[in-house]
Amino acid sequence: MRAFNLSGHVLHSIFWNNLSPDGGDRPDGEVAAAIDEHFGSFDGFAGQLSAATKSVQGSGHLLRST
């Protein structure tokens, strides 16, 4: 349980540091191209990410409504 709690702290620290006041939109450039190549579209990526994270303990930050 200690490892889970420590990883939760680390992941939350990364999460908060990566937030941007201008963020929240779909990616562009190389990231968007990679998502399109591997998932077909941003919506395809978001759907697979949401489905995969629903069964992970502590996945609340990763759930996305579509």
N, C-alpha and C positions, 0 to 999 in steps of 0.2 A: 504494500500500500504506500510505503514511503516513496518508492520510485514514481508511482502514479502522481502523488502530490507534488513532488519536485518537478516532474515533467510538466504538470499543469501550470506551475509558477513560471517556468521557462517559456512555455508556449504563450502564456498570457503576456509576458514581457515583450516577446517578439510581436505579438498581435498589436499591442498598443503602440509600439514604436513604428509599425508599418502603416498606421492610419494616416491619412492625408486629408487636410481640409478640402482639397480639390478632388478627392477620390470618390469611388462609388459608381463609376461608369464602367462600361465594357473596355477591356484593354485594346490597345492598337499596336501597330508596328509588329515587331518580331514575336511578341507574346501572342497577339491575335492570330498571326500566321501559324504559329505552332499549335494553338488550340484548334484552329480550323483543320489543320493537317491531321491531328491525332483524334479529334472528337467530332469532326464534321461541321461544327458551329459552336458558338458560345453557349447557346441553349442546350446543345448536346453535352457539352462539358459540365454545365451547371446541373443538369439532370443526373448525370452519372456521379458527380460529386455529392449531391444531396442523397442519392440512393445509397452510396457507399458509407456515408457518415452517419446515417440513421441508426446503425447498429454498433457504433463505437461509443464507449463510455466517455462522457464529457464532451459530446460533439455539438453542443448547443451553438457555438459560434460558427459552425460550418454549415448549418442548415440554411437553406435559401428558399424562399417562396418563389414560385414561377408563375 
